[in-house]
């Protein structure tokens, strides 16, 4: 390892291995008592950071507060006995975890030196744009620091090198079209067209016209020949978004086009050969629907040659902050609000939200926050919508020392019920549906919690 490498060591005064560090002349170690003091030293300017914490929760809070950019390796030291929870630290941004005591620090310096060396060679950023295993550019631009999305992107990289039809399944807002474009970009068809259509946006007759085209005179207003999207995408990729919203009659026509690799324009008599790689997507569980008979089973198996599930954002919590920072940088440039950052409270708020709208909701939230920010400002909880902060307000404002967990949860539950009742004008049936409980359950809770 060439040159002196600077290391910021945070916390653990009683555990700081001064003698061990003294034996490593290639490391210039700066020790700071806590994260707040360390943050004033610009931790991103160091070659590596060591976070010495008492437990997993303290370490996770420290990682969130530091907000280190990709490329700065973080080694976490922690007590033994926490092995079952160590994976959470890796998901939160730690590069490696070292256990203190009982010989746990014997390999500390070799690990630290290796992390610094690998970071210098740009081989191990903390939260990065994940390349495909085979070196393809397919997944460049897709952020995944946690194992949940990395597994999906591994399949994306494989799919980009394959000729198979791909079925992307995931909730609305998980980035299915972005992934479809990545598959096309990494494929041998990258120089040809990528054509996308949302099947849910058209009734059957218009959807058939859009995909297959029409001949002049096929219907009133058809004044000239029009090629369909299958022909437009010839040699490239066709993305059929929300294919689960189509009707059985249309599914039969789509199945024939996929099987025969040819299309016939509306009003036409001649079949046209097409060389198209189809990537379909749905927010429904199409296999279950095929088994129930609400989606054609033969079409499902024709589409799901290479199925990929995209996890919702709530299942990939380690990606929330990297994605948030990405959107701040992306939209900050276009909005003229550069160098905007998140403070620790904002980071906790973002990670605590369930994100029912997934990545799309997170992007919208970042754009809203930027509209309220000034260049160089640090975003706090006040910059975000009530969807994120609403549930925290009664907890923080009404925290009572010495209160039991049951009492605290009861007050929070009562607040949620009152807020839902206000939203629905006091209608208890609608409130119960919104809360996901029965009317009888709502009545019992209101009586127990003295909610009127």
N, C-alpha and C positions, 0 to 999 in steps of 0.2 A: 504494500500500500504506500504509494508515493506521497511525500509531504505530510505536514501536520494536519490531522483531521479534528475539527472542532466538534465537541459533544456537549449538549445541554442536559444536565442531570437534574431532575426535578423531584423534590421530596425525599423522604426516607433518611432523615438526618442520622438516626440511630443505626441505620443499616448501610450507610454510605461506605463502600469498601476502599477507604483511602489508600491503604497499603497496596491493594491490588491495582488500583488505578495508577499509583506511582510507578509501578513496574511496566507501564505502557507508555513510553516516551513519544510514540507516534500520535497519541491522543491528547488533545488539549481540552480538558474537562472543566466546564463551568457549572458549579452547583448552585441551585436556588431552592429555597425552602418550600415554596408552594407554586401552584399553577398561575395564580394572579401575578406574582412577582416575575415569574418566568416569561409570561406573555409580554411584558414590557421590554424584553431583551430580543424581540423579533426571532422567535424560535425557528422560523422557516429559513433563517440565514445559516443555521448550523448544519453540519454534515449528517448528524443523527441526534435523536432525542431519546433519553432514558427516563421513563416515568415510573417512579418508585411509589407504589400505593399499598394501602393497608388491605384492601379487598377489591373484588371485581367491580362493585358499584362505584367506588372512589376512582378506580382506574378509568371506567367508562365516562364518568363525568369529566375527568381530566382530559381525555381524548377529545370529547365534544367541545370543551372550552378552548383547547389549543387551536383548533381549526387549521391544522397543518395542511399545506398543499400537497398534491401528489408528488412523489419522488423523495420526500423526507422520511427515512426509515425511523420507526418508533419501536423501541424495545421496552416491554413492560416487565417490571419485577413485582412479584406478588408472593404472599405467604403460601405455604403448602396447604393441602386440604381443600383447595378450590378447583381441583381438576375438572369436575363436572361442568363448571361454568366458564372455563377458559376460552371455549370457542366463541363466547360472546365478545371477548376482547378482540379476537381476530376479526370478527365481523364489524366491530366498531372502529377499526383502523389500525390496530397494533400489527406490526410486521412479525414480531416474535414475542413469546412470553417465556420468562425465566423465573423459576421458583426460588425463593429465598430459603436459606437454612439447609442444614443436612447436606451440604455439598452442592446446593443448587446454584451457587455462583462460580463454581470451578471453571465452567466454560463460558463465563460471561464475556470476557474480553475477546476471545476468538469469535464468538457470535457477533458481537458489536462491530468488530473490525470487518467481518465478512459482510454484514449488512451495509456498512459504509461503502465498501468496495463495490458491491453489486449495485447500490444506488448510483454510484459514480458512473457505472457502465450502463445505467438506464435499463437494468434488467428487472428491478423489483420496485416499481412505484407502489404506493400504498393504495390508491384508488385510481385506476387508470383506464384508458381506452383499451379494451381487451383485444389482442390480435388473435387470429384463428390459429389452431395448433399447427396447421400446415404452412403458416406464413402468408396466407391469403389476406387481402385487405378487406375481406367481407365484413368483418365486425368492427373495423376501425370507425370511431365515432359513436359507438354504443357503450355507455358507461355501465360498468358492472364491477363493484368491488367485493361483493359478497358471493357465496357459493351458489345461491339460488339462481341468480341470473347468469353467472358464469357457466353453469351447467347448460342452460338454454342456449347461450351463445356458442358453446362448443358444438351443439347440434346445428346451429345456424351455419357455422363454418363448414361442417361436413355437408350440409344441404347445398351450399353454394358450389361445391365441387361435384355434386351429383346432378343427374338429369331428371330425377324423380319429381313427381308432383308433390307439393308441400301443402300441408294443412296447418295453419297457425291458429291456436285456440287460446283465448285469454279474455279477461274482462275488458270492457270498454275503457280506453285510455291507457292500455298497457304498451302501446307502440307497435301494433301489428304491421301497419303499413311501413313504418320505419325499418322494421326487421325484414319485411318483404323486399324493400329497396336494397337492403344490405345483401340479401341472398342474390339478387340480380347483379349487384355491383361486383360481387366476388365470383360470378359464374363466367362460363365461356361465352355467354350471350351479352356481356356487359356493353359491347359496342352497338347493340341493337336497342330497340325501344323498350322502355318499361311503361306499361299502360295500366292504369288503375281505375276501378269503378266500384262504387258503393251500391251493391245490389238492392239494399233496403230503400234506396232513394227513388226507385222506379217501379211502377206497376209492371205486370208481366209483359204486356204488349210493347211498352216502351223499352223495357230491358232487353227483350228479344231483338228489337230494332237496333239498340245500341251495340249489342254484342255481335249480331250476325249481319247487320246492314240491310239494305233494301234495294230493289230495282226501281227504276223510274216507272211511275204509274202503279206501283204496288198498292197504294192507298191515296186518298184525297190529300193533296199537298206534296206528294212525292214527285217533284218536278225533275229530279236528276238522280242518277245512281249514287248510292252512298255505301262505302265499305264499312263494315262493322269493326269493332275493336279487336276481334280475333285476327282479322286481316291486317289491321294497323300494327298489331304486335308481332306480326310474322317475323320469325327469326329471333324474337326477344322474349319478354316475360309479360304475362297478363295476370294482374292481381284482382281477384274477385273478393272484395271485402263484404262481410256479413252475408255469406252465401247461404247461411241457415235461414234467412228471411224469405227465400224464394219459395214458390208454390210447387207442389208435386208435378203439375204439367210442364212447368218450365224446367224443373230438374230433369225430367226425361229428355228434353231437347239438349240440355247441357251435357248430360251423360253421353248422348250419341256423338256430340261434337268432340268430346274427349276420347271416346273409343275409336272413332273413325278418323280423327285428326283432319276433319273437313267440315266446312260450314256451307249452308245454302242461304243466300239472301232472301228476305221476304219478297215474294212475288217472282223469285227466280226459279229456274229449272236446272241450273248447272251447279254441281257441288264444287267447291274450291278447296284445294289442299292448303293446310296451314301448318307451319312448324312453330308451335307456341309452347312455352313452358308455363304451366298454370300454377300460381300460388294462391290458395284460397285461405280465407280467414273467417272466424265466427266467434262471437262471444257466448255461444251456446255450447253445451256438451253434445256434440253431434252424434257420438256413438250411442249415448243413452236415447236420443231422439230417434235414431235409426232403429234401435231395438224396440222402441214403442210404436214405430210405424209412422211417426210424424215427419221423418226425413227419409228419403229413399236410401235403403241400405246399400244398394249397388253403387249409387253415386258416392256415398260416404267412403266406401273402400277404394273407389277410383281416386278420390281426392286425398285420402289419408295414407298415401304410400309412404310419406315421410312426415309423420305428425310431430309438431313441436308445441309444447305448452309454455306460454309466457306467464310467469308468476305475477300476481298483483303486487303493488308496491308495499302493502302491509306485510307481505311475506319476504320482503327484501329490505329490511330496515337499514342495513348498512349502506344502501345506495341513496337514501333520502338526502343526506347532506351533500355528497358529491354531485348529485343531480341538481340540487338547489343552487350550488355555487356555479355549476355549468350554465344554468339558465340566467343567473344574475350576470355572468360575464357575456353570454350570448346576446341577451336583450339589452343589457346595459350599454353596449356599444351602439346599437341602433337607436336607443332612446336618449343617447347623450348623457347617460348617468354612469360614469365609469368608476371603477375601484370601489364598488359597494360591497360590504362584507356583512356577515351575520355575527351577532354577539352570542354569548353562551346561552342566554335565556331564549333567544330565537331558535337556536339549534335544538334545545330541549323541546320547545314547542312543536317544531316541525317533526321531530322524531316521535312525539307522543300522539300525533294525529293518525287516524286510521286510513286516510286517503281513499275514500270510496271511489273517487274519480281517477285514481291512479296517477300516472306520470303527467297526464294532461291537466289534472287538477293542480298538481304541484307547479307546473309551468305557469298556469294562469295566476296562481298565488304569488309567484315571484314577479310576474309582470305587474300585478297590482301593487306590490310593495315598492317596485322601482318607480311607479308613478308618484308615490308619496315621498320618495327619497331625493336627496341632493347628492351631487358627485362627491365621492369619497366618504359618504356617511356610513355609519355602522347600523345595520337594521336591528331593531328590537321587537318585542312582542307587539308594540303599538302599531307597527307597520302592517300587521297581518289582519285578516278578516276575523269576524266573530266565530266563524266555523272552527278556527283553530284555538282561539283563546277563551271562548265562551265558557267551557266547562271548568277551566282553571280559575276563573274569577271568584266563584263562590267558595272554592276550596281555600284559596289564599286569603280572601277577605274575611272568612269565617273560621279560620283555623283556631282551635281552642286547645290550649295545653292541658294535658291530663285526660282528654276525651278518649273513650275507647274507640276501636276500629269500627265496631257496630254502630255506635252513635254518629261517627263521622260519615260513614257510608249512608246512614239513614237520612242525614241532612242533604247529602248530595243527591240521593234518589228523589227526595221530596222536591228539590229545586228542578230537577229534570222533568218531573211530572208536571209541576206548575208551568214550566216554560212550554211544554208540549200542549197543555190545555190552552194557554194563551194563543199559541200559534193556530190552533184549530177552533178558536172561538168558544171554548168550553165544551165542545162536542166530545163526549167520552168515547164513543165508538171509534171515531177517527183518531183520537189520541191513542187508544189502545193499539190500533193497527200500526200507527207510526212508531210506537214503542216496542212493537213485536210481542205483545202479550194479549191475553183475552180480556174482554170487558170485565168478567168476574175477577180476574187477577188484578186489574186496575182498581176496581172498587175496594178490594181487600187492602191493597197497598195504600190507597188514599185514606182509608179508615185507620190503618196502623200508624201512618205518618202524619195524621191530622191535616191532610190536605183538603181544602174545601173548594 
